[in-house]
Amino acid sequence: MVRRARADYRARGFRGPLWVTEMGYPSDIAYQWDAEYRGTEWKSGFHAQADYMRRAIRALHRAGAARVFVTLRNTDGHWGLFTSEGLINWPLPGVKASYAAVRRLAGQMARRDRGLR
């Protein structure tokens, strides 16, 4: 999708960077649409949301996305298709496994971009 979007923008004369905004994946199992990434934060230690975020962000970056913005918080305590995509629980205290995974990945990518290990 990133490659196709970049090609579409280039065809229209845009030469700037492509930014992916509002990227996320639900932690609520009822809305996890990808069979490879199912499970919840709270059951059996399977962190489907964190796994999806790690792989998807890397894939977007490799495909040419200059920036990827992820959904930070769940909107409220009411679950729904998009409300569980956040990396932190809100208004409940605490972070999800996906927060730690994305933070680690961002640090690794930043160090790599600066030529550090």
Summary of the structure (lengths in Angstrom):
residues: 117
radius of gyration: 15.6
end to end distance: 30.0
largest distance: 49.2
contacts: 295
relative contact order: 0.17
helix: 39%
strand: 13%
